[in-house]
Amino acid sequence: MYLECYRGEAEILREGDGGRAYTFALNHGPIEARLALPSPMRDLLAGETHADSVTLLPHGVAILTPA
């Protein structure tokens, strides 16, 4: 994945649990950040599936799993 964000103020963490992968995306910046996705992913907090990117609001968070 790659991240387009304000001055590098976003963070991506990946964790695995029993074969399931979780991606935690945190936007530490004061403006929106767009995260380009390598494949469709489901945002567990918003309950939405994103095909190619997800936008994080200022200081926003997303917890993503493969769709």
Secondary structure, 3 states (H helix, E strand, C coil): CEEECHHHCEEEEEEEECCEEEEEEEECCCCCEEEECCCCEEECCCCEEECCEEEECCCCEEEEEEC
